[in-house]
């Protein structure tokens, strides 16, 4: 399997499972409606870990342009492969979001809340504050990249490292995710936001493009800080 196909399929599965739990919690007449933040964060942790177990050997399981760019910046990944990885990640995220739309097809019309429908696909801040929201995404992605690099130094049996990364996602969501919904991944937010814009979702509102740059720029900055700080220390 090519590395690009692995990144496409892995990101697709990540979004299908991750956005899927948000749909279950947010949309009307879902059996998981109002299940809460613990359910969302736990499922997102699994949504990262499961495709990482499947595709990690093929591509390194980046599934995140911020991680790809950060690894390239410190010489742990080839810059020549960065564009292909990011394209694969973005396309996978769009397809994964489209599959969520199909999986919950009757529930969009049953849900009047336009913000809830958008929230299935992409993040939005609890309090809209440009500087504060950007800082939150920077900090969250800093923790993600620094932790991934740190865990990479620890000798673990096959698969245990991936489980540890899932736990990192879980604790970021629980500890730092509440202000912005913890995108910590440009593809995770921008790909599904594009899908929201182009899919014929019943009763949808706008795609909040004014906010869309924050979950792209913030994670890239945070990832670079995490990578360079890790390199400087270790």
N, C-alpha and C positions, 0 to 999 in steps of 0.2 A: 504494500500500500504506500502511495506517495505521501510525503509529509503534508502537502497542501490538502489532499483529500482527508487526511486524518484531522487536520485543523478545522476543515469545513464540517465534517460529521460530528466531531467532538463539540464544537461550538453550537451546532444545531441542537444536539441533545441537551447541552447545558441550558439553552434558552427554552427548549420545549419543557423540560422539567422545572426550571426555575420560574419562568413566567406562568407555567401551568399551575403551580401552587398559588400564585397570586390570583389567578383567575378563579380558582376554587374558593378562595377566601373572600374575594371581593364581589363576585357576580351573584345576582339574585337567583334564588332557587337552586343553587349549588348545594350539595350535601355537606360541603365544607365551609359554607358561608359563615363569616365571623369567627373562624377558628383561631385567629389571632397571630401575634408576632412570633411566638415561639414556633408555631407550625411553619411559618414562612421562612424563618432563619434556618430551621433544621432541614427543611427541604432544599433550600438553596445550597447548603453545605453538601448534601448528597448529590445535588445536581452538578456540582463541580467535581466531586470525587468519582462518581460512576464513569463518566466519559474519560476522566484522567486514567483510571484503571484500564479502560479498554484501549485507548489510543496513545497512552504515554510512551510506550516503546517505539511507536512509529514517528511521532513528531515532537516529543517532549511535553505534550499537553499544555501548550501556552493558553489557547482559547481567549486571549486577551492582548490587544495591541499594546497596552501599557507595559505588560510583562515582556513582550517581544522586543519592544524598543529599549527597555531598561537593560535586558540581557545583552543586546547588541552594543549598547553604549559602554558596557564594561568588558567587552571582548569575549563574552560567553556565548555569543550567537552571531552568525554571519549577517552583515548588513545586506548582502546580496539577496538573502532570503526574506528579509523583512517585508517588502511590498507584497510578495506572494502570500505570506502568512496573514497579513492584515486583510487582504482581499478575501481570502478563504474564510477568515473569522467573521468578517462583515456579512458575506453571503450566507454563511451558516446561521448567523443570528437572525437574518431576515427570514430564512426558510423556517427556522425553529419557531419564530413568532407566528408565522402563517399557520403552522400546524396547531399551535395553541388556539388560534381563532377557529380553526375547523373543529378541534376537539370540544370546544364550548359553544358551538354554533347557535343552538337555540337560546343561550343565556344572554347574548348581547341585546337582543330585542327586549328581553324581560328585565333588563337593567336600565334604569333611567339616568343614573348618575354618570355623566360624561367623564368626570375626573376619575372615577373608579375604573372605567373602561380604559382610559389612557394609562392608569397606574398598573394595569396588567402588563403593559408593554414596556414601559420605561419609568424612570424615577422622577420624583418631584419633591421639593423640599417641604418639610413641615412648617417652617417659617421661611418665607422667601427673602433672603438676604444674600446678595451676590458674593460679597467678601466672605461671609460666614459659611455659605454653602460650598464655595471653592475650597476653603481651608479644610472643611470636613472631608471632602473627597481626596484632597492631598494627603491628609493624615491617614485615612483608611487605606489608601493604596500604598503609602509608605510602609505601613505595617505588613500588608500583604507581601510585597516584594522582598522586604528585609527578612520576613519570616521564611519565605520560600527558599531564599538563598541560605539562611541559617540552617534550616532543616536539611538542606542538601549536603551539609558537612557531617551530618550524623549518620552513622552506619546503621541501617535498618534492613530487616528482611524484606523481600519483595512484597510490595503493596502497602507496607506499613507507612512509608513516607507519604503516599497518596492519602491515606487515612488522616495523617497528621495535617496535611494541607486542608482537607475538609474541615477539620477542627478549627484551623485558622479562620476559614471563611465563616464558620459558626460564631466564633467569638467576636470577629469584626462586626458581624450583623447584630449580635446582642449588645455589644459595648459601644459601637460607633455608628451603627446603621440608622438609628432613629431620626437624626436631623435631616438626612437627604435620601434615605432609602438605599444607601451604599451601592452605588453603581460600581465603583472601583474597577471599571472595565469599560473602555469606550465602545467596544462592539456590543456588550451586553445592553447598553442604553441606546446607542445610535441605530443599530440594526433594527431592533424592534420598533423604535420610533418611526423609522422609515416605513416599516410594515404597517404600522397604525395609519400612516398618512395615505398609503396606497390601497389598502384592503377595503372592501365594501362592508365595513363594520356597521351594523344597524345602530342608528342614533348616536354616532360618535361625534365628539367635538373636535377642536383643533389639536394639533400635535405639540403645542407649547415649544415652538422652535426658539423662542427667546431664551429659554433655559438650557437648551440642548447642548450648548458649548461647554457648560460647566462639567458634566460627567464625561466629557472628552478630554478637555485640557487639564482638569484637576488630577485625574488618574495618571496621565502622562507625566506631569510634574512630580507627583508623589512617588511614582515608580522610579523615576530617575534619582530622586533624593535617596530612596531606599537602597537602590543599587550602588550608588557612589559612596554612601555612608558605610554600607557593608564592606565594600572594597577597601575603604580607608581604614576600617577597624581590623579586618581579617586579612 
